[in-house]
Amino acid sequence: MTTPQTAGRRRFGPDRIALLPVLVLFLGSLPLAASSGWLNGVVLLPVACAVWVLRARVVVAPAGLGVCNGLAMHRLPWSAVEGFSVPRRGFVRLLRSGARPLPMTALSRRDLPALRDAASELGRARPQDPPAGG
C-alpha cells in the first residue's frame, strides 16, 4: 500500500505493481476462454481485478474523506465521519452519521493508524475507533 502526499492530500490504496499478477491471470485465462464459447466470461475476472487495482483508494483531504471501492466514489465531509469499525474479519468500515457503514476495501488494517494520523495532520479531529468487533 502506498501513501503518496500531494497538495495536502494523502492516498491509500493498492500499489500499481498489483497489476502484474492480474496480467498473469489475464494471460492464463485467454487459452481457457478460447477453448469454448461458454468460457468466454472467464476473461472478465482479471478485467474486474484490474479495475479494482486502478480505482480502489481512500483519499484524505482537508475538505473530507473520499472512498472509492472500485466503481463508486463516496466523498464525505469531516462532519459526516464518525469513526471506523474494525471487525475481526472483513474490511475496515467507515462509520458515517445517518448512513450505513461504508466498507473501505482499499484500506488494510495496517494502514488505519496512518490514515488517522493523516486526518489529524490536516487539522481534523481524529475519528475514534469503536470497540473491536463492531
N, C-alpha and C positions, 0 to 999 in steps of 0.2 A: 504494500500500500504506500502510495506516495502522498506527500502533503506539500505541494508547491505553494508559495505565497506570492500573490501579485496584487498590488494596489489595495492592500487591506483585506484581501480575501484569501482563504485557505481552502484547498480542495482535498477531499479524502475520497479515495476510490481505488479500483483495481489498477495495477500497473499495466501499461500497454504491452509489456512483454507477455502477458497472459494471452495475447493473440497468437503466439507461437503454437501452443497446444491446440488452440481452436483451428489453426491452419492444418495441423496434422490430422485432426478429427475430420475436417472437411475433405482433405485428400483421401483419407481412408474410406469415407462414405461414398465417394464417386464410383468406385467399381461395384459396390453393393447397389447403388441407385441405378446403375446402368444395366445390371443383370436382369431386372424385371421392372415393368411399368408400375407394379404395385408398390415397389420400394422407392419410388422417386421422392417421397416425402422425407426419407432419411436425411436428405441434404438440408432440410430445414432446421435440424437440431444444431449443427455448427453455425448456421447463419444466425439463429436466435442467440447462441452463446456470444458471437461476435458483437451483436447489437448490445448485449448486456455489458460486455467489457468496454465498449466505446461510450456508452451512455450513463451507466450507473455511477453515481457520485453523491457526495454530500458537500455542499459549499457553505462555508461560514463567512458571512459578510457583515459589515457594520449595520446594514438595514435589516438583517434577519438570517434565516437559515433556509437553504434550498436543498431539497431531497429529490433525486431522480433515481427511480428504481428500474430503469430500463427505458420505458417509453414516456411515462407521465412525469412532469416536473411539478413539484409542490413547493411554492415559495411561501414562507411563513415569517411574519414579523416577530421580533423577540417577545412581544407581549403575548403572543399565542403559544409560545413554547413553555410547557410546564416542567419538563424534565425528560428522563429516559427510563425505560423499563428494560432490565437485563434479565430475561428469563434463563432458566437453567439450560434449555435447548431452544434453538431457533435464533432468529435475528434480533438485534437490538431494536427496540421500538421507541419512536419519538412520541411523547405524550403531549397532545395538543389540547388547548382549552376548548371545550364544546364540540369535540370531534373524536372519532375513533383513533386509537394509537396507529401511527404510521410506521410500518417496518422499514428499516434502513438496511437494505440488502448489500450496499456497498461498504458498510462500516463494520469492521471487525471489532471484537471486544477489546483488543489491544489498542485500537485507535480511539476509544472512547475518552480516556484521560487527555489525549492530545486535542480532541475536539472541544472538551470542556475548557482546556487552557486557552485555546484559540478564541473561544467565546469570551473569556474573561479579559484577554489581551485587547479585544475590540471594545472594551469598556462596558460590556454587558454583564449582568448578574449571572453567576454560574448556575445553570439549572441543577437542581438537587435530584439525586437518584432516589427512587422509592426503594423499599426493601427488596432484596433479591428474590426472584421467583415471581414477581408481579408482572 
